[in-house]
């Protein structure tokens, strides 16, 4: 009795330790594929079984294989896994023929009910050598009830009779045993049955038919023989938390080993639920990021149209494929007498809040610019308006008013990096201009600078994400941009493409917005 209690206590401690490890090993990132790989690796290592994880991506679509992991190679480790701690599942207590507790179990919801071991005195099969499920109840057993579901052979052996359930398969409650015979119709979710005495083969849970409609994740767990290998044991569990819609399945297959015990089934369910919770978080985060990215692209993709006498090209790159968008933007505004106002700005911060503030700046700038004020006075007006609204985030902005008729450009900066001019020969030159404080401080102090814009010159405005690199001085970053030499007579589109490529903007740590402009030359009459 004392030995039995000690073994059971050790098995429970091993299971608790494994559950604690699952919390630290599963869901370390917010990436679906990484979480599935972590789940497969954990289950393969702790349950000594080949593990596959299949995910449902869209309703009605077939599942996608997300991860696969095999059991570890035998080694000389001294720690015990749950599989090892519960290995003596069929041993009988000497003398009394009483079962060893922990040899089998059934799981109902979150409750683990310990079953019985082999009863050698009566020739019964050991409970725990198989499992079946109905709804959310899983029973670990041999595939035959211990109260008469097996029949002794003349030579003293036993043969497990096939099981059958009522038509329709699992109903959400415990399924009762039926007389020996072929599987009843509709029980394909539990496993197909061959004639008496043959191996049991679980049906493909995703195959079309009575037991596995395509696109549905069966809520099943069973210790069944895998197709083509009567010595294999198979356990399938849904990736779901409580009554939530399953996100997929995790399937464990053990070949040539002991059946899955109750402790192992409970650990597998815990790991599957933990992974499902993290997968749900990852999908909700991905949806939020996608919405933010589409919002930002919608805001920057349609700048105002300049006068036809100006060629322009722009581009926007978010920081990474899954990163939240920032408040970078560019804009063009038509002015009187054939002039155009070019704008590039960067609201401090990231995410939807920054994008909302960016849109507010953009709208206010359009209204102020429509008054045809000089660029530095536009900045002064915006600064005073934003300073009165304490909820707005500060922003850096660069304004350039291009006058094609005079061949000039007038600049005004509110804390923004200077633009660069690429000549017709492909050389680059940074524009030297005074820099005022960012918008929102209420300090003002913005001054204009005017310089000529020759035929063939291409003006490039950009946000700091184009040049800034971690650990690098900003002067060195700007010098790297000024050192670029582009092909001769590169137009705005070519300039944007070349600069983004050569400076590695696609891998930048911050959002990048660029706007290039060149005065359109008229064909000789």
C-alpha positions as CSV (number, residue, x, y, z in Angstrom):
1,X,0.0,0.0,0.0
2,X,2.8,2.4,1.0
3,X,4.7,1.6,-2.2
4,X,1.6,2.2,-4.3
5,X,1.0,5.6,-2.7
6,X,4.6,6.6,-3.2
7,X,4.5,5.7,-6.9
8,X,1.3,7.7,-7.3
9,X,2.7,10.7,-5.5
10,X,5.8,10.6,-7.7
11,X,3.7,10.4,-10.8
12,X,1.6,13.4,-9.8
13,X,4.7,15.4,-8.9
14,X,6.2,14.6,-12.3
15,X,3.0,15.7,-14.0
16,X,2.9,19.0,-12.1
17,X,6.5,19.7,-13.0
18,X,5.8,19.0,-16.7
19,X,2.8,21.4,-16.6
20,X,5.0,24.1,-15.1
21,X,7.5,23.5,-17.9
22,X,4.7,23.8,-20.5
23,X,3.9,27.3,-19.2
24,X,7.5,28.4,-19.9
25,X,8.1,26.5,-23.1
26,X,4.8,27.0,-25.1
27,X,3.8,30.4,-26.4
28,X,7.1,32.3,-25.9
29,X,6.3,34.4,-29.0
30,X,3.2,35.8,-30.6
31,X,3.8,33.8,-33.8
32,X,1.4,31.0,-34.7
33,X,4.0,28.7,-36.3
34,X,6.4,29.1,-33.4
35,X,3.7,28.3,-30.9
36,X,2.8,25.1,-32.8
37,X,6.4,24.0,-33.0
38,X,6.9,24.6,-29.3
39,X,3.8,22.5,-28.6
40,X,5.0,19.7,-30.8
41,X,8.5,19.7,-29.3
42,X,7.1,19.7,-25.7
43,X,4.7,16.8,-26.3
44,X,7.2,14.7,-28.2
45,X,9.8,15.1,-25.4
46,X,7.5,14.7,-22.4
47,X,5.1,12.1,-23.8
48,X,7.6,10.2,-25.9
49,X,5.4,10.3,-28.9
50,X,5.5,11.6,-32.5
51,X,3.5,14.8,-32.5
52,X,1.8,16.7,-35.3
53,X,-0.1,20.0,-35.0
54,X,-2.7,20.9,-37.7
55,X,-4.3,24.3,-37.8
56,X,-7.6,25.5,-39.3
57,X,-7.1,28.8,-41.2
58,X,-10.5,29.4,-42.7
59,X,-14.0,27.9,-42.2
60,X,-14.5,25.0,-44.5
61,X,-10.8,24.9,-45.6
62,X,-8.7,21.8,-44.9
63,X,-6.3,22.0,-42.0
64,X,-2.7,23.1,-42.5
65,X,0.2,21.1,-41.1
66,X,1.9,23.6,-38.8
67,X,4.4,21.5,-36.9
68,X,5.8,18.0,-36.5
69,X,8.2,16.6,-34.0
70,X,9.5,13.1,-33.2
71,X,10.3,11.6,-29.8
72,X,13.9,12.2,-28.5
73,X,16.5,9.6,-29.0
74,X,17.2,7.5,-25.9
75,X,19.8,9.0,-23.7
76,X,21.3,8.6,-20.2
77,X,19.3,11.3,-18.5
78,X,18.3,10.7,-14.9
79,X,15.1,12.8,-14.8
80,X,11.7,11.1,-15.4
81,X,9.1,12.1,-17.9
82,X,5.4,11.6,-17.4
83,X,5.6,8.6,-19.7
84,X,8.3,7.0,-17.5
85,X,6.7,7.9,-14.2
86,X,3.5,6.1,-15.3
87,X,5.1,3.2,-17.2
88,X,4.2,0.3,-14.8
89,X,0.6,0.6,-15.9
90,X,-0.3,-3.1,-16.1
91,X,1.5,-4.4,-13.0
92,X,-0.5,-6.1,-10.3
93,X,0.0,-5.7,-6.6
94,X,1.6,-8.9,-5.3
95,X,-0.7,-11.3,-3.4
96,X,-4.0,-9.5,-3.5
97,X,-4.5,-9.0,-7.2
98,X,-5.4,-5.4,-6.5
99,X,-4.6,-2.8,-9.2
100,X,-1.8,-0.2,-8.9
101,X,-3.4,3.2,-8.8
102,X,-2.3,5.4,-11.7
103,X,-2.3,2.7,-14.3
104,X,-5.3,4.2,-16.1
105,X,-7.6,7.2,-15.9
106,X,-10.6,8.9,-17.4
107,X,-10.8,12.7,-17.8
108,X,-14.1,14.4,-17.6
109,X,-13.8,18.2,-18.3
110,X,-10.9,19.2,-16.0
111,X,-11.4,16.3,-13.5
112,X,-9.0,13.3,-13.6
113,X,-10.5,10.1,-12.3
114,X,-8.0,7.4,-11.6
115,X,-8.8,3.9,-13.0
116,X,-7.6,0.4,-12.3
117,X,-4.7,-1.7,-13.5
118,X,-4.6,-5.3,-14.6
119,X,-6.4,-7.9,-12.5
120,X,-4.2,-10.8,-13.1
121,X,-6.3,-13.1,-10.9
122,X,-9.3,-12.9,-13.2
123,X,-7.4,-12.5,-16.6
124,X,-8.9,-9.1,-17.3
125,X,-7.2,-6.7,-19.7
126,X,-5.5,-3.7,-18.0
127,X,-7.5,-0.6,-17.9
128,X,-5.5,2.3,-19.4
129,X,-4.3,0.4,-22.4
130,X,-6.7,2.3,-24.6
131,X,-9.0,5.4,-24.5
132,X,-12.2,6.7,-26.0
133,X,-14.0,10.0,-25.8
134,X,-17.6,11.1,-26.1
135,X,-18.0,14.9,-26.2
136,X,-15.7,16.3,-23.5
137,X,-15.4,13.0,-21.6
138,X,-12.3,10.9,-22.2
139,X,-12.0,7.4,-20.8
140,X,-8.7,5.5,-20.7
141,X,-9.3,1.8,-21.2
142,X,-8.4,-1.2,-23.3
143,X,-11.0,-0.8,-25.9
144,X,-13.2,-3.3,-23.9
145,X,-15.0,-2.8,-20.6
146,X,-13.5,-4.5,-17.6
147,X,-16.8,-5.9,-16.5
148,X,-17.1,-8.4,-19.2
149,X,-16.0,-6.7,-22.4
150,X,-13.2,-9.4,-22.9
151,X,-13.5,-13.1,-23.5
152,X,-10.9,-15.6,-22.3
153,X,-9.4,-17.9,-24.9
154,X,-9.0,-21.6,-24.3
155,X,-5.3,-21.2,-23.9
156,X,-5.7,-18.5,-21.2
157,X,-5.2,-15.5,-23.4
158,X,-7.7,-12.7,-23.9
159,X,-9.0,-11.0,-27.0
160,X,-10.5,-7.5,-26.8
161,X,-13.8,-7.4,-28.5
162,X,-14.5,-4.4,-30.8
163,X,-16.5,-1.5,-29.3
164,X,-19.5,0.2,-30.8
165,X,-21.5,3.3,-29.9
166,X,-24.9,4.4,-30.8
167,X,-25.4,5.8,-34.3
168,X,-24.0,9.2,-34.8
169,X,-20.9,8.7,-32.6
170,X,-20.1,10.9,-29.6
171,X,-23.0,12.9,-28.4
172,X,-21.4,15.2,-25.8
173,X,-22.0,12.7,-23.0
174,X,-20.4,9.4,-22.1
175,X,-20.9,6.7,-24.6
176,X,-21.9,3.3,-23.3
177,X,-20.6,-0.1,-24.5
178,X,-22.5,-2.1,-27.0
179,X,-22.4,-5.8,-27.8
180,X,-19.4,-7.1,-29.6
181,X,-19.4,-6.5,-33.3
182,X,-18.6,-4.0,-36.0
183,X,-18.6,-0.3,-35.3
184,X,-22.0,1.2,-35.5
185,X,-22.6,3.7,-38.3
186,X,-21.4,7.2,-37.7
187,X,-18.7,6.2,-35.3
188,X,-15.8,7.0,-37.6
189,X,-14.6,9.8,-35.3
190,X,-13.6,7.1,-32.7
191,X,-12.1,4.7,-35.1
192,X,-12.9,2.2,-37.8
193,X,-13.1,-1.4,-36.6
194,X,-12.1,-4.5,-38.5
195,X,-13.8,-7.9,-37.9
196,X,-13.4,-9.3,-34.3
197,X,-9.9,-9.7,-33.2
198,X,-8.4,-7.4,-35.9
199,X,-6.6,-4.1,-35.2
200,X,-8.6,-0.9,-34.9
201,X,-7.8,1.9,-37.3
202,X,-9.0,5.5,-36.5
203,X,-10.7,7.2,-39.3
204,X,-9.1,10.4,-40.7
205,X,-10.9,13.1,-38.6
206,X,-10.7,15.5,-41.5
207,X,-11.9,13.2,-44.2
208,X,-15.4,13.8,-45.6
209,X,-17.9,11.2,-44.5
210,X,-20.2,10.3,-41.6
211,X,-17.4,10.7,-39.0
212,X,-15.2,13.5,-40.2
213,X,-16.6,16.3,-42.2
214,X,-14.0,18.4,-44.0
215,X,-12.9,21.5,-42.1
216,X,-14.2,20.4,-38.7
217,X,-11.9,19.6,-35.8
218,X,-13.2,16.5,-34.0
219,X,-13.3,16.7,-30.2
220,X,-11.7,13.3,-29.6
221,X,-9.0,11.6,-27.7
222,X,-8.2,8.0,-28.1
223,X,-5.5,5.4,-27.5
224,X,-6.1,3.7,-30.8
225,X,-4.0,1.7,-33.2
226,X,-2.6,3.8,-36.0
227,X,-3.4,2.7,-39.6
228,X,-0.9,0.0,-40.8
229,X,0.7,-0.6,-37.4
230,X,-1.3,-2.5,-34.8
231,X,1.4,-1.8,-32.2
232,X,1.0,2.0,-32.4
233,X,-1.1,4.1,-30.1
234,X,-2.7,7.4,-31.1
235,X,-4.1,10.3,-29.2
236,X,-5.9,13.3,-30.8
237,X,-6.9,16.4,-28.9
238,X,-8.6,19.7,-30.0
239,X,-6.7,23.0,-29.8
240,X,-9.4,24.8,-27.9
241,X,-10.1,26.3,-24.5
242,X,-13.3,25.3,-22.8
243,X,-16.3,25.9,-25.2
244,X,-14.4,28.0,-27.7
245,X,-14.2,26.9,-31.4
246,X,-11.2,24.6,-31.9
247,X,-8.3,26.1,-33.8
248,X,-7.0,22.7,-34.9
249,X,-5.8,19.5,-33.5
250,X,-2.7,18.0,-31.9
251,X,-2.1,14.3,-32.6
252,X,0.3,12.1,-30.7
253,X,1.4,8.7,-32.0
254,X,3.4,6.2,-29.9
255,X,4.8,3.1,-31.6
256,X,5.8,-0.1,-29.8
257,X,5.4,1.5,-26.3
258,X,2.9,1.5,-23.5
259,X,-0.5,3.0,-23.9
260,X,-1.2,6.6,-22.9
261,X,-1.9,6.8,-19.2
262,X,-4.4,9.1,-17.5
263,X,-1.6,11.4,-16.4
264,X,-0.3,11.6,-19.9
265,X,-3.7,12.4,-21.4
266,X,-4.2,15.1,-18.8
267,X,-0.8,16.6,-19.6
268,X,-1.5,16.5,-23.3
269,X,-4.8,18.3,-22.8
270,X,-3.1,20.9,-20.6
271,X,-0.5,21.6,-23.2
272,X,-3.1,21.7,-26.0
273,X,-5.2,24.2,-24.1
274,X,-2.2,26.4,-23.3
275,X,-1.2,26.5,-26.9
276,X,-4.8,27.2,-28.0
277,X,-4.9,30.2,-25.6
278,X,-1.6,31.6,-27.1
279,X,-2.8,30.9,-30.6
280,X,-5.9,32.9,-29.9
281,X,-3.9,35.8,-28.6
282,X,-1.6,35.7,-31.7
283,X,-4.5,35.7,-34.1
284,X,-6.2,38.7,-32.4
285,X,-3.0,40.6,-32.4
286,X,-2.4,39.8,-36.1
287,X,-5.9,41.1,-36.8
288,X,-5.3,44.3,-34.9
289,X,-2.0,44.9,-36.7
290,X,-3.6,44.2,-40.1
291,X,-6.3,46.7,-39.4
292,X,-3.8,49.4,-38.3
293,X,-1.6,48.7,-41.3
294,X,-4.5,49.0,-43.7
295,X,-5.6,52.3,-42.0
296,X,-2.2,53.8,-42.4
297,X,-1.8,52.7,-46.0
298,X,-5.2,54.2,-46.8
299,X,-4.1,57.5,-45.2
300,X,-0.7,57.8,-47.0
301,X,-1.7,56.2,-50.3
302,X,-3.8,59.1,-51.6
303,X,-1.9,62.4,-51.2
304,X,-3.2,65.5,-52.9
305,X,-2.3,66.0,-56.6
306,X,0.2,68.7,-57.4
307,X,0.1,70.9,-60.5
308,X,1.0,69.1,-63.8
309,X,4.2,71.1,-63.9
310,X,5.6,68.9,-61.2
311,X,6.6,65.2,-61.3
312,X,6.3,63.4,-58.0
313,X,6.8,59.9,-56.5
314,X,6.3,58.7,-53.0
315,X,6.6,55.5,-50.9
316,X,5.8,54.2,-47.4
317,X,7.3,51.2,-45.7
318,X,6.1,50.0,-42.3
319,X,8.7,48.7,-39.8
320,X,8.8,45.0,-40.5
321,X,6.0,42.7,-41.9
322,X,4.1,42.4,-38.6
323,X,5.1,45.7,-36.9
324,X,2.6,48.3,-35.8
325,X,2.5,51.3,-38.1
326,X,3.7,54.7,-37.0
327,X,2.7,58.3,-37.8
328,X,4.8,58.9,-40.9
329,X,3.1,60.5,-43.9
330,X,3.7,62.6,-47.0
331,X,1.4,65.1,-48.7
332,X,1.2,67.5,-51.7
333,X,-1.1,70.6,-51.8
334,X,-1.9,72.7,-54.9
335,X,-1.4,76.4,-54.4
336,X,-2.1,79.4,-56.6
337,X,0.0,80.4,-59.6
338,X,1.2,76.9,-60.5
339,X,3.0,76.4,-57.1
340,X,2.8,73.2,-55.0
341,X,3.5,72.6,-51.3
342,X,5.3,69.3,-50.5
343,X,5.0,67.9,-47.0
344,X,6.6,65.1,-45.1
345,X,6.0,64.5,-41.3
346,X,6.4,62.1,-38.5
347,X,4.2,61.9,-35.4
348,X,6.0,60.6,-32.4
349,X,5.0,57.0,-31.4
350,X,3.5,54.1,-33.1
351,X,0.1,52.4,-33.5
352,X,-3.4,53.6,-34.2
353,X,-3.1,56.6,-31.8
354,X,-0.1,57.9,-33.8
355,X,-2.0,57.3,-37.1
356,X,-5.0,59.2,-35.8
357,X,-2.9,62.2,-34.7
358,X,-1.1,62.0,-38.1
359,X,-4.5,62.3,-39.9
360,X,-5.4,65.3,-37.7
361,X,-2.1,67.0,-38.6
362,X,-2.7,66.3,-42.2
363,X,-6.2,67.7,-42.2
364,X,-5.2,70.8,-40.4
365,X,-2.3,71.4,-42.7
366,X,-4.4,71.2,-45.8
367,X,-6.8,73.9,-44.3
368,X,-3.9,76.2,-43.3
369,X,-2.0,75.7,-46.6
370,X,-5.1,76.6,-48.6
371,X,-4.7,80.2,-47.3
372,X,-1.4,80.4,-49.4
373,X,0.7,81.4,-46.4
374,X,4.5,81.0,-46.6
375,X,5.8,77.7,-45.3
376,X,7.2,79.1,-42.1
377,X,3.9,80.8,-41.2
378,X,2.0,77.6,-41.9
379,X,4.2,75.9,-39.3
380,X,3.7,78.7,-36.8
381,X,-0.1,78.4,-37.1
382,X,-0.1,74.7,-36.8
383,X,2.2,74.9,-33.7
384,X,-0.2,77.2,-31.9
385,X,-3.2,75.1,-32.7
386,X,-1.6,71.8,-31.6
387,X,-0.2,73.4,-28.4
388,X,-3.7,74.2,-27.3
389,X,-4.7,70.6,-27.6
390,X,-2.8,68.7,-24.9
391,X,-4.0,65.3,-26.3
392,X,-2.1,65.7,-29.5
393,X,1.4,64.1,-29.8
394,X,4.3,66.2,-31.0
395,X,5.4,65.9,-34.6
396,X,8.2,66.8,-36.9
397,X,7.3,68.4,-40.3
398,X,9.1,69.6,-43.3
399,X,7.4,72.0,-45.8
400,X,8.7,72.8,-49.3
401,X,6.9,75.3,-51.6
402,X,8.0,74.6,-55.2
403,X,7.6,77.4,-57.7
404,X,8.3,75.9,-61.2
405,X,7.9,79.2,-63.0
406,X,10.7,80.8,-61.0
407,X,12.7,77.5,-60.5
408,X,12.9,77.9,-56.7
409,X,12.0,76.0,-53.6
410,X,11.3,77.5,-50.2
411,X,11.9,75.3,-47.1
412,X,10.7,75.4,-43.5
413,X,11.4,72.7,-40.9
414,X,9.8,71.9,-37.5
415,X,12.4,69.6,-36.0
416,X,12.7,67.5,-39.2
417,X,15.8,66.2,-41.0
418,X,16.9,68.2,-44.0
419,X,16.0,67.1,-47.5
420,X,18.5,66.1,-50.2
421,X,18.7,67.2,-53.9
422,X,20.0,64.8,-56.5
423,X,21.4,66.6,-59.5
424,X,21.1,65.6,-63.1
425,X,24.5,63.9,-62.9
426,X,23.3,61.7,-60.0
427,X,25.2,63.4,-57.2
428,X,23.5,64.2,-53.9
429,X,23.6,67.4,-51.8
430,X,21.9,68.0,-48.4
431,X,20.0,71.2,-48.1
432,X,21.3,73.4,-45.3
433,X,18.3,75.1,-43.5
434,X,17.5,76.3,-40.0
435,X,15.5,73.8,-37.9
436,X,12.8,74.9,-35.5
437,X,11.2,72.9,-32.6
438,X,8.7,70.1,-33.3
439,X,5.0,71.1,-33.6
440,X,3.1,71.0,-30.4
441,X,5.6,72.8,-28.2
442,X,4.1,76.3,-28.7
443,X,7.5,77.9,-28.9
444,X,7.5,78.8,-32.6
445,X,10.6,80.2,-34.2
446,X,10.4,78.8,-37.7
447,X,12.4,80.5,-40.5
448,X,12.3,80.0,-44.3
449,X,15.1,79.2,-46.7
450,X,14.9,79.6,-50.4
451,X,17.3,78.0,-53.0
452,X,17.1,77.4,-56.7
453,X,15.8,74.1,-58.2
454,X,17.5,73.6,-61.5
455,X,16.1,71.5,-64.5
456,X,17.0,67.9,-63.9
457,X,17.2,68.3,-60.1
458,X,15.2,65.9,-58.0
459,X,14.2,66.9,-54.5
460,X,13.9,64.1,-51.9
461,X,12.0,64.5,-48.6
462,X,12.1,61.6,-46.1
463,X,11.4,60.6,-42.5
464,X,14.2,59.6,-40.1
465,X,13.5,55.8,-40.6
466,X,15.2,56.0,-43.9
467,X,18.7,56.9,-42.6
468,X,18.7,56.3,-38.8
469,X,20.4,53.1,-37.5
470,X,20.8,51.9,-34.0
471,X,24.1,53.0,-32.5
472,X,25.0,55.4,-35.3
473,X,25.3,59.1,-35.1
474,X,22.7,61.0,-37.1
475,X,25.4,63.0,-38.9
476,X,27.0,59.8,-40.1
477,X,23.6,58.5,-41.3
478,X,23.0,61.7,-43.3
479,X,26.5,61.5,-44.7
480,X,25.8,58.0,-46.0
481,X,22.7,59.4,-47.9
482,X,24.7,62.3,-49.3
483,X,27.4,59.9,-50.6
484,X,25.0,58.1,-52.9
485,X,25.5,58.4,-56.6
486,X,22.5,57.6,-58.8
487,X,22.3,57.0,-62.5
488,X,22.2,60.2,-64.6
489,X,18.8,61.8,-65.2
490,X,17.1,59.7,-62.6
491,X,13.5,60.8,-62.3
492,X,11.4,60.8,-59.0
493,X,10.4,57.1,-59.4
494,X,13.9,55.9,-60.0
495,X,15.3,58.1,-57.1
496,X,12.8,56.6,-54.6
497,X,13.5,53.0,-55.7
498,X,17.3,53.4,-55.7
499,X,17.4,55.2,-52.3
500,X,15.2,52.7,-50.6
501,X,17.2,49.8,-52.0
502,X,20.7,51.1,-51.3
503,X,19.9,52.3,-47.8
504,X,18.2,49.0,-46.9
505,X,15.0,50.7,-46.0
506,X,13.0,47.5,-46.3
507,X,14.7,46.2,-43.1
508,X,14.6,49.5,-41.2
509,X,13.6,49.5,-37.5
510,X,11.3,52.4,-38.0
511,X,8.6,53.4,-40.5
512,X,9.9,55.1,-43.7
513,X,8.1,57.7,-45.8
514,X,9.7,59.4,-48.8
515,X,8.5,61.9,-51.3
516,X,10.5,62.9,-54.5
517,X,9.7,65.8,-56.8
518,X,11.2,67.2,-60.0
519,X,10.1,70.2,-62.1
520,X,8.6,68.9,-65.4
521,X,10.4,70.3,-68.4
522,X,8.3,71.5,-71.3
523,X,8.9,70.2,-74.7
524,X,10.2,73.0,-77.1
525,X,7.5,74.4,-79.3
